[in-house]
Amino acid sequence: IAVGDITFTYTVDGVEINENTWTNKKVTVTANTDEKGFTLQTSKDAQTWNNVRNQIFADNGQIYVRLWDGTNAGGAASANVTNIDTLAPQAFTPTTTSTTKSITVTASTTDAEATDASGSSGISGYRFKLDSGSWSNYQESGTYTWDNLEQTTDHTITVEAKDHAGNTTTGTATKGTGTVAELTTADTTFTYKVNGQVIDKATWTNQNVTVTVSTTVTGFTLQTSTDGKTWESKSDQTFTQNGTVHARLWDGKNGGKALSANVTNIDTLA
């Protein structure tokens, strides 16, 4: 009895897949033939034969197929099942860096090594979660950044790595944001001008006084205010009457502790 023209169909949960499509579920392999007048038998070990066209695999293995006439059997054809991966990726610990308003996490891992029963499908992507928030979408890169965060706040970061078969492993880390620098008299200068000319802050005038703030601190935006509430990203404020100029550093989300100077040298009364 000839082997016959045998083809194989692979399905997972009743859905046909390519024989190379990774999965962590059971794979049903069905043998098909156009040969007439024979019974098609299948086996997983080429010794114990069953009068069924399919075999269900929870682990990788081999299916054997032959034709049988009730007494005699033909030569066996076979196909390998190599697309089952039930092992999760290797454990990992994410690394983190932070600024005063952002946290960046980096994670990297590899898939579990292949065994006789399970293949190694490789890492397909990572997704990320901050505290109890929502998961991000999966992406190939293991690096992700959260921005616009509150300063001086601790966060729990969770990273999930997934392989091509759908197995996952998570790693966690804790990271806090920094504090926006505080301006001090040692690193900040207030310059007083009238009509563009620098004057001593104690020199009396009946004209407008412009106070310009400068600092040696870098990495932030310098902001000024005349009331300590409404801030502008500029270094100077002009006064028509005596008042207070406030200065602080700004990271785009958070402000540092303000430093203030008074304008007391304006006298407009006769």
C-alpha positions in Angstrom: 0.0 0.0 0.0 1.5 3.3 -1.0 1.9 6.2 1.4 -0.5 8.3 -0.7 -0.8 12.0 -1.1 -0.9 13.3 2.4 -1.4 17.0 3.6 -1.6 18.4 7.1 -3.8 21.1 8.6 -2.9 22.9 11.8 -5.7 24.4 14.0 -5.8 26.1 17.4 -9.2 26.5 19.1 -10.8 25.5 15.8 -9.0 28.2 13.8 -6.6 27.1 11.1 -3.1 28.5 11.5 0.2 28.2 9.6 2.4 25.4 10.9 5.1 28.0 11.8 2.7 30.3 13.8 3.8 30.3 17.4 1.2 29.4 20.0 1.1 28.5 23.7 -2.1 26.5 23.2 -2.9 22.9 22.1 -2.4 22.3 18.4 -4.6 19.9 16.5 -2.9 18.4 13.4 -5.3 16.8 10.9 -4.1 14.6 8.1 -5.8 14.8 4.7 -5.7 12.5 1.6 -7.5 12.0 -1.6 -6.8 8.2 -1.6 -9.9 6.1 -1.7 -10.6 2.6 -0.3 -8.3 2.8 2.7 -8.6 3.9 6.3 -6.3 6.8 7.3 -4.5 6.1 10.6 -2.5 8.5 12.7 0.0 8.0 15.6 2.4 10.0 17.7 5.0 7.3 18.0 4.6 5.3 14.8 3.8 2.3 17.0 0.3 2.8 18.4 -2.1 3.6 15.6 -5.6 5.0 15.7 -8.3 5.2 13.1 -8.5 9.0 13.4 -7.3 11.7 11.1 -6.0 14.0 13.8 -3.8 14.2 16.8 -3.8 16.9 19.6 -0.5 18.2 20.8 0.0 20.0 24.1 3.8 19.8 23.5 5.9 19.8 20.3 6.1 16.4 18.7 5.6 14.4 15.5 2.5 13.0 13.8 2.7 9.9 11.7 0.1 9.0 9.0 -0.4 5.8 7.1 -3.1 4.0 5.0 -4.6 0.8 6.2 -6.8 -1.7 4.4 -8.0 -3.5 7.5 -5.1 -6.0 7.4 -2.1 -4.3 5.9 -0.6 -0.9 6.3 1.4 1.3 3.9 4.5 3.2 4.6 4.1 6.2 7.0 4.3 9.9 6.3 5.1 12.3 9.1 5.0 16.0 10.0 6.6 17.8 12.9 4.9 20.1 15.4 7.4 22.7 16.4 5.3 25.9 16.9 4.3 25.3 20.6 6.0 27.5 23.2 4.5 27.3 26.7 7.5 28.7 28.6 7.5 32.4 29.8 10.3 34.8 29.1 13.2 34.9 31.5 12.7 37.0 34.7 14.1 40.5 34.6 14.4 43.7 36.7 13.8 47.0 35.0 16.2 49.9 35.4 14.9 53.5 35.8 16.1 57.1 35.6 14.1 60.2 36.5 14.0 64.0 36.3 11.8 66.3 38.4 8.8 65.5 36.1 9.6 62.3 34.2 10.5 58.7 34.7 12.2 56.5 32.0 12.2 52.7 32.4 14.4 50.3 30.4 13.8 46.6 30.4 15.4 43.7 28.5 15.0 40.0 28.6 15.2 36.9 26.5 12.8 34.0 26.0 13.1 30.8 27.8 15.5 28.3 26.1 13.9 25.6 23.9 13.2 22.1 25.3 12.0 19.0 23.6 8.5 19.9 24.6 8.5 23.7 24.1 10.1 25.9 21.5 11.7 29.3 22.1 9.5 31.8 20.1 11.5 35.0 21.1 10.5 38.3 22.6 7.8 40.1 20.6 7.4 43.2 22.7 7.0 45.0 26.0 4.2 47.1 27.6 4.3 49.4 30.6 2.2 50.6 33.5 2.7 53.4 36.1 1.2 52.7 39.5 -2.4 51.5 39.0 -2.8 53.2 35.7 -3.6 51.6 32.3 -1.2 49.5 30.3 0.5 51.1 27.3 0.4 49.4 24.0 2.9 46.7 23.3 6.1 48.0 21.5 9.3 46.3 20.4 11.5 48.6 22.4 11.9 48.0 26.1 12.3 51.7 26.9 9.3 53.9 27.9 9.0 57.4 29.4 6.2 59.0 31.5 6.3 62.8 31.4 4.4 65.6 33.1 4.6 64.0 36.6 4.5 65.7 40.0 7.9 66.4 41.5 9.2 64.5 44.6 6.7 61.6 44.1 7.4 57.9 44.3 6.0 55.6 41.6 5.7 51.8 41.0 6.7 50.8 37.5 5.5 47.5 36.0 6.9 46.1 32.7 5.5 43.1 30.9 7.5 41.2 28.4 5.7 38.9 25.9 7.0 36.3 23.6 5.6 35.5 20.2 3.5 32.6 21.6 1.8 34.9 24.1 3.6 33.9 27.3 4.4 36.8 29.6 6.7 37.8 32.4 6.5 41.0 34.5 9.2 43.0 36.3 8.7 45.9 38.7 10.7 48.8 40.0 10.1 51.8 42.2 11.4 55.2 41.3 10.7 58.8 42.5 10.9 62.1 40.7 13.3 64.8 41.8 12.8 68.2 43.2 13.0 71.4 41.2 16.0 73.4 42.4 15.4 76.3 44.8 16.9 79.6 43.9 19.2 81.2 46.5 20.9 84.5 47.0 24.2 82.7 46.2 23.1 81.7 42.7 20.6 84.4 41.8 21.0 88.1 41.0 18.4 90.9 40.9 19.4 93.9 38.7 17.5 97.2 38.8 17.2 99.5 35.8 15.6 102.8 35.0 15.3 103.8 31.4 17.8 101.0 30.6 20.4 102.2 33.0 21.4 100.1 36.0 20.8 101.7 39.3 21.3 100.7 42.9 18.1 99.3 44.4 18.2 102.0 47.1 18.4 104.9 44.6 15.2 106.9 44.6 13.3 107.4 41.4 9.9 108.6 40.2 10.0 106.5 37.1 9.3 102.9 36.3 11.8 100.3 37.6 12.6 97.1 35.7 14.0 94.3 37.7 15.8 91.6 35.8 16.6 88.2 37.4 19.5 86.0 36.4 20.8 82.7 37.8 23.7 80.4 37.4 21.4 77.3 37.8 20.8 75.5 34.5 18.4 72.8 33.3 15.2 74.7 34.1 13.2 77.7 32.8 13.4 80.8 34.9 10.0 82.4 35.7 9.1 85.6 37.4 5.9 87.0 39.0 4.7 90.2 40.7 2.2 88.4 43.0 3.7 85.0 43.5 0.7 83.4 41.9 0.7 84.3 38.2 4.0 83.2 36.7 5.6 84.2 33.3 8.5 82.6 31.6 10.5 85.7 31.4 13.4 87.1 33.4 12.2 90.7 34.0 9.2 92.6 35.5 8.5 96.3 35.3 7.1 98.2 38.3 5.2 101.5 38.2 5.0 101.4 42.0 6.8 99.7 44.8 6.2 95.9 45.0 7.9 92.5 45.1 9.4 90.5 42.3 9.3 86.7 42.7 11.6 84.3 40.8 11.5 80.5 40.6 12.7 77.7 38.4 10.2 75.7 36.3 10.5 72.3 34.7 7.4 72.5 32.5 5.2 71.0 35.2 6.5 71.9 38.6 7.9 75.0 40.1 10.7 75.3 42.7 10.7 77.4 45.8 10.6 81.1 45.0 13.2 83.7 45.8 11.9 87.3 46.2 13.2 90.8 46.2 11.4 94.1 47.1 11.2 97.3 45.0 11.1 100.1 47.5 12.8 103.0 45.7 9.9 104.4 43.7 8.5 107.7 44.9 5.9 109.4 42.6 4.3 111.8 45.1 5.2 115.5 45.1 
